[in-house]
Amino acid sequence: MNKETVEKWIDDAIGEANFDEPILSAVRYVFSTGGKRLRPLMFIEAYNLGGGRIERPVIDFAVGIECLHQYTLIHDDLPCMDNDDLRRGKPSCHKKFGEATALLTGDALLNMAFSLMLKAATADPKAAEAAYKFSLLSGGAGVIGGQARELFSENIDREIEDIYRKKTCYLISASVLAGGIMGNLPKAALDGLEKYCLNFGFAFQIYDDLMDIAEKGSVPEKSFPYIYGIERSYEEIKIRTKKAIDALTMSGINSDFFVELALKMAGKRE
């Protein structure tokens, strides 16, 4: 599986969504600005570990994951949240289309995400279980809760780990566990994947913050690098990467994709 295949699935789904303007233009724009499609690819890899075939319910669920991820990015960039004018070097959705359209576009993608997951569930009962797990990890006690903690925290030093875990790790975990559930993986494998995701996700967020520093020339105040410094941040990436790979080994998961994904990030230094 590769990014280009996922991009084709996304494009087809947008074409079938019947969005009105200006929502349609905004949705196409946010998907055109780049991105690794990491979460749907991780979902597919976890599903593949069960040896199943890639059929329509899996495709729909994978696209739903990326729709939800894009909604979080659109809303994160809004003036009432992180107030970012750029996303991947291009104008963020609200700078391109206005705040109201950006807000509604995020809402539309959140709704589309669960529409696709529910569609998947009509054909595959395991998708219903996966969607429920995904909804818990991406909701108010998960990703949205992490966003709130980040916005309103009064003691970032003590809360940064919880913020990273909820805001970043949980969406990665939700994607991977959904794939594992739909792939009928045993509980031991799901537990191992969850441990992998929590450690990989933490390292991923630190690295993202470090790249933000390199791009903007300043350290985000509500971040691990701001609290602990650059050197400690790179060291933490290495520690978390080892824990992530160890979790795979101890649970008997053989995935070059997941191992290489973690090692590739750990080996980078900008």
N, C-alpha and C positions, 0 to 999 in steps of 0.2 A: 504494500500500500504506500502511496506517496501523496504529497501535497496537491499535485495537479489533479489527481482523481477526486480528492475531497473538494477542491475548488469547483470541479464540474458538478458534483452533487449539489453544492451550495447554489450555484447559478441556476440549476434546474429547479430547485425548490423555490427560489425567489420568483422565477418565472411563473410558477404555479400558485403563488401566494395571493395573487389578485389584489395587491396593495394599490391604494389610490395615491395620486401625487399630493403633496411633495414627499410622502413617506417612501414611495418606490425609489425615487432618485437618491434620497438620503441613505436608504439601505444599500443600494448598489454602490454608492460612494464609500461607505465605511468598509465594505468588503473589498474595495479596489485599492485601499491604501496600504496593503501588505499584511503581514502576519504569518506565523509559522504553521497555523492550524494544528498546533501541538496537541491540544486536548482531544479533538476527534481522532487524531492519529494514535494517541495513547489508548483511547477507548478501543479502537480497532485492534491494536496489539494485544490488549488484555482479552478481547473476544477471541482472537486467533489462538491464544494459548489453549482454548478449549477444543480447537480443531473443527469449529463450525464453518459453514459456508457464508460468504457475504451476500445476504439477500436483503430485500426491501426494508424490513424492520430495522436492520442494522444500519443501513444507509440513512434512513429517516432519523434514527436516534443520533447518529454521528453529526448530522447537520443541525439537529436541535441543540446539541452541546455547543457548537460554535455560535449559533444564534444567541444563546444565553451569555456566552463570553463577550460577544460584541456589545450586547446591551449593557453589561457592567462597565465596559470601557467608555461608551458614550456617556453614561451617567456619571462616571468618575470624573470626566473632563469638564462637566458643567460648572459654571461659576459658583454655584452653591456647594460644590464638592471640592475637587482639587483645583478648579479654575485653570485648566491647561488649554492654551490656544493651539497647541500642536499635538498631533498623534502620529508617530513614525515619520516626523519631518514634514507632515502635511497639515493643513488646517483641520482642527478637530470638528466634529459634526456641528456643534453649536456655532462655531465661527463661520462655517460654510453655509449653514441653512437657518441659523437663528436658534435661540434657546427653546422656543415652543416646539419647533419641528424636531429638534434633537431629543427633547423629552419624550415626545410621542413616538419617535423612531425607536428609542430604547424600549418603550412599553410594547410596541408592536413586535419587536424581536423577542422579548421575554414571553409574550403570548405565543408567538410562532414556535418557540422552543418546546413548550409543553404541548402544543397542538401536534407537533411532529412526534413527540414521545408517546402521546396518547394514540396517535395513528399506529405507531409501531406496536403498541400494546394490544390493539385489536387483532393483530396477526400472530403475536408471540406473547404468551402469558408472562414469560420471564421479563419482558420489557416493562410490564406494569410494576413489578418489584423493583426493577432498575430505576424507573422514573420516580418511584416513591423515595428511594434512597437518595437519588439526585436532588429531589425537591428539599429534603431535609438539610443536606449539606450546602445547598445554594441559597437557602432561605434566611429567615431572621435569626436563627441560631447558628448560622454558618456564614456564608459569604457576605450577606447583607449585614449581619451582626458585626462582622469584622470591619466593614466599611464604617459602621456607626462608631465602633470603638476607636477607630483611627481618627475620625472627625472630632470626637468629643472627649478623648482621653486627656486627663489632667496629670497623669503620671506615666509618660510614654516609656520611661526606663523600665518600669515594672510590667508594662502591658505589651511591649513590642512583640514578644514571642506569641502571645495569644492573638494579636492582630494579624501577624503573618500567617499563623496557622489557619485562622478562619477565612481571611480575605483571599489568600493565595492557595494554601495547601488543600483546603477543602474542595475547591473547584476542580483541582487536579485529581484529588481522591474520588470525587463524585464521578468524574469521567471514567477513570480506570475501573473503579468498582462496578459501575454500570456495565462496562464491557465484560468484566469477569462474571457478573451475575447472568448476563445474557448468554455467556459462553459456558454456563453451568460448571464453573470452577468450584472445587471444594472449599470449605470454610478456611482451612489452613492456608490455601493459596490466596484467598481474599484477604486474610489477615496480613500475610506477607506483603501483598501489593499495597495495602493501606499504610503499613510502616514505611515502605519504599516511598510512597507519595508524600507522606508527611515530612520526610527528610529531604527528598528531592525538591519538593515545593518550597521549603524554607531556603535551601541553597539557591534555588531559582530566583526567589524574590530578592535576596541579597545581591545576586549578580545583576538583576534588573536595576536595582538602586545604584549600583556601581556604574553601570552603563549610562544611567541618567546623569550621574555626576560628570562623566566624561563628555556627555553631550552638552550639558547646560553650564558646566563649570562651577556648580554649587552643590552642596550636600543637602538632600531633603531632610528637614528637621525630624520628621516622624519616620525614621529609618534606622536600621541596624548600623550602617556605616556612620551615621551622625552620632550615635550613642557610643559605639565601641571603636570607631576609627577604621581606616582602610585596611591596614595590615591584619587586624583581627577579623575583619570581614572575609578576606580571602582565606584565612585559616579556617574560619567557620564553614565556608563552602566545602573545603576538603574534608572536614570532619563529618558534615552532613552527607556528603557524597558516599563516603565509606559506609556510614550507617545504612544508607539506602541500598547499596549493593549487597551488604551483609544480610539485609532483610530478605532479599531475593534468594540468596544462597541458602539461608536457614529454612526457608519455606519450600525449597525444592523447585523454584521457578527458574526455568532456563530461557532467558530472553536476551539475545544480543542487543536488541533494540533498546530495552530499558537500561541495560548496563552502559552501552555506548552513549546514550542520551545524557546520563549522569556524568560520565567521564569527560565527555566533550566540553561540558560547561565548566567542570572542575579544572580542566587544563588550560582554560583561557585566562589571560590577564591583559587588560587593556591599559 
